[in-house]
Amino acid sequence: MTGISRGRWSRASWLCLAAACGGRAGSTTGAAGPAAVRVVQVATAMVLGTAGPPPADTSVTFTTGRPRVIVLRHGPPENVVFAELAFPAGAFRADSGREVRVDVRPRPGVYGLDLSTSLPLAGGATVTFKYARYFSAPARARAAYGSDGAYERALAVGELLPGGTQLALLPSTRPAADNLRSALPAPGTYLVAAAQ
């Protein structure tokens, strides 16, 4: 087992422990967010859909030690922002000045993406999903929450855990209306979702 795998399993164990101890996801306005994580079954998570043209896959190579922001846009004709990934100067576990490749593959039909990096993340990286234009609540979310607004308030950025059957709803903040931000603890799959 590699060092990266051990880190993901350790984090997954911590996330499961947090859920067992009564952790819950939440979304707040402002920079500070809740400290708890809620783990739900993927089959019961209500993932936010997008009705817009899909963003393209993106690969970016840059030098560590400098901040970098990757902006994903929906396709033409409007080209509105789908998500922004921010990597501060110390985001990667590497000496400053090394080359890193970041691959981002948006998930079809939903606000979600697959992230891979050629170097391990050290912390500080974030993703901000922007859904003002193409917000598309699933029918079962409207039934469960009673309105699009109530569903939107319950949304969090979720990290797909190893095995693919559980989603950890991470502490998420709202830096602006119709924006949802969370830390990127590791490469993996991230989805905007709410618990059933």
N, C-alpha and C positions, 0 to 999 in steps of 0.2 A: 504494500500500500504506500503511495507517495505521500509526501508532506502535505500537498494540496488536498488530497482526499481526506487525510486525517482532520484537517481544518474544517472541511465541509461537514464531516460526520460529527465533529465536536460541536459545531454551531447548530447542526440539526438536533442533536441531543439537548442542547441548551434551550432551543426553541420549543421542543416538546415538553421540557420541564416547565418552561414559562407558561405554556398553555395548561398544563396539569395543575399549576398553582393558581389558576384563575386569571391568567393574563388575558387581556382583550385588546383588540385593535381599536384604533380610533383615528380621527383626523381632526386637526386643529388648525386654526388660522395663526400665522406667524411663524417664527423660526423654531420655537420649541415644540416638540411633539411628545406624545405619550411614550413611556418607557417600555410598555408591555408589547408582546407579540402574541398573536392568536393563530393557532394552527388549525386549519380546516381541511376536510377531504376535498380534493379537486372536483369530484363528482357533484358536490353540493355548493361549491363556490359559484357565485353569479358574476361572470366576467363581463366587463364593459365592452360592448361592441362598437365598431366604427362603421359608418355608412359611407365613408369617403374613399377616394382612390387610394390604393395602398402605397405606403412609402417603399422606396427601393432598398435592397440590401446595401450596406455601406461597409467599406474597409478603409481604415485610416492608419497610417504609420507616422509616428512622431517621436520626438526625443523626450525621455523622462526628465524630470526636474523643472519643467515649465508647465504652467496650467494650459489645459486644452478643453474646448467645448465642441462636442459633435452634435449637430442639429440634423434631425430627421424630419423631412417634410412629406406630407401627402402629395400624391401625384398631381399633374395638371388637371384642370386649368387653374385652380386656386393656389396650390403649393403652400397651404397653411402648415404651420409647425405641428408635428405629431409628438415629438419628444426631444428633449435635450439631455445629453449625458455630459456631466462636468467632471473633469479629472484635475484636481489641484496639483501643485508642483510635487508633492510627496505621495501621490496616489498609488505608486507602484513600488514593490519591494525590490528595488534595484538601485545601484549607484546612479546618481544623476548623470545624464548624458548618454544613457543606453537607449537603443531603439526599441520601441514597443509597437506591436500591431494590435489594433482593436477591430474586431468584426462584430457588426450589429445586424441582425436579421429580424425585421418586424414580423410579428405573427399575423397571418391572414385573418381579416375580419374582426379583430379585437385590438384593444389597446394593450399590447404586450410585445415583448421582444426577447430574442436570444442574444446573449452577450458572451463573446469569448475574447481572451486577451493572451498575448504571447508571454507576458510576465504576470506573476501573481499580484493581486491588489493588496495594498497596505492599509487602506482606509481613506476616507474623505471623499470618495467618488459618489456622485448622486445621479439619479435619473428624475426628470420632471416630465410627466405626461401632460399634454395640453389637448383638452377635448371640447373646447367651446363650440367648434363648428360641426363636428361629426359624432357627437354623443349619441349613442344608441343603446338604451337600456333593454335588456332581455325581458320578454313578457313575464317570466316568472319573478323577476325583480320587482316589476310594477305590482304584481299580485302580492308579493311578500311585504313590500314596503309601503304600498298605497299610493306612491307618486314617484315621479322621476327625481324630484328634489330630495325626498327622504332617502332614496337609494343613493343619490350622489353624495349625500352627507355621510353615508356608511362606507364609502369606498376607501380602499387602502391599496398601496402597492404590495403585491404578494410575490414571494420568491418560491419557485417550485423546488421542493426538497428532493433529495436523492430517492430514487424509486419511482418518482413521478405520480404518486397517489395523494400527496399532501401539499398544501400551499400555506406558507407562513406569511400571514398578513403583517407586514412590517410597520413600525411607527412611521406615519406619513403626515406631512404638513401641506398647507395650501398657501404657497407664496403669492398667489393671485387668484382671482375668480377663475374657475374652470381649469385650474392647474393642480396637480398632485405630485408631491416630491417625496422621495425616500432615498436613504443611503443604498449604495450597491456594495454589499458585503463581500461578494465574490462573483466571478463569471457564472452565468447560469441563465435561467429563464425567469422573466419578471412579467407579471400580469396585473392589470388594474381590476380589482374584484371586491365583492362584499360577501360576507357570510350569509348563509340562508337563514 
